[in-house]
Amino acid sequence: MIYNQWYVILESKELRKQNPLRVTRLNEQLALWRDEQGHICCIADKCCHRGVSLSCGKITGGKLECPFHGFVYDKTGAVTTIPANGKNTPVPKNMKVQSYKTFEDYGLIWLWWGDEDKIQNEPFFFKELKDFSYSGLRDHWSVHYSRAIENQLDVVHLPFVHKTTIGSGNKTLVNGPVVEREGELITFYVNNIIDDGKTLPLKPGEIKDYKNFFYLKFHYPNIWQNFISDKIRAFAAFVPVDEENTIVYIRYYQKLLNIPGLKQLMNYIGKVASLVILRQDKRVVITQIPKKSRLIMEENLIVGDLPIVEYRKHRQELMDGQIIIAPNIND
């Protein structure tokens, strides 16, 4: 995982106020709960006393009580009460577990994976989506999150994996794609056409009007937007569970219809369509070997893979803190 990043880890609706929640994210077992003001608290899900799961306990006074011996934890991971020692006995400073900073907005929960003194800004989001209504779903994939992300950057697979849905029309010839990166935001422009047996695909530098093309965006470490039209978008968060598992959160956004009833119906239809498309992807991606991608792999890449190459290159730069030379691709 890339260190010192905000990761989307949950949807807000999954963390209710009454009960703590146990999740595995970024290879860590986490206990989350809401305090009396509804703010999110997140600590390691392992009691520092005898190692029991804290998320099996209860919320009391906005804090989390261990189900085994009643130790009470605050949002910083510190034990504030040890019942067996009495209320007036000071708690030793070593009685604490790791805590994590969180952020909540847009119906999503982010977790800061890194050093707290490196936090400079709130998490990035595609803020224009705030004007859209949406419906969403989650799906478990038995792959590393990097594989799930790369699938959504892959413009070559569309007419084969999605031949009955978004890839219909047998547009197998790939012009470009043109890939631009600004900071941690990648935009890639897509133009797939029918192969007439005469036309050669245009290389990225040969395309002058690429900004008129269909495009998609990805922001590190784990969110993506498909710009379907001015009023219809698809959004995804690729949430790392561990080295071999990912939760994919997909949302269908639209602002074509805002009439009650019709809006919900369109959102539902969009969600169902998104699931069909997502499952087409999942069927093939979970077969990829290895489950985790790297910058240099036993692969033979082509020009159409440029978005994947850029993703891997900058991901490695973020992980290593240095500029990386991209792998060779075949013309």
Buried (B, 14 or more C-beta within 10 A) or exposed (E): BBEBBBBBBBBBEEBEEEEBBEBBBBEBBBBBBBBEEEEBBBBBBBBBBEEBBBBBBBBEEBBBBBBBEBBBBBBEBBBBBBEEEEEEEEBEEEBBBBBBBBBBEBEBBBBBBBEEEEBEEEBBBBEEBEEBBBBBBEBEBEBBBBBBBBBBBBBBBBBEBBEEEBBEEEBBBBBBBBBBBEEBBBBBBBBBBEBEEEEEBBEBEEBEEBEEBBBBBBBBBBBBBBBBEEEBBBBBBBBBBBEEBBBBBBBBBBBBBEEEEEBEEBBEEBBEBBBEBBEBBBEEBBEBEEBEBBBEEEEEBEBBBBBBBBBBBBBBBBBEEEEBEBBEBEE
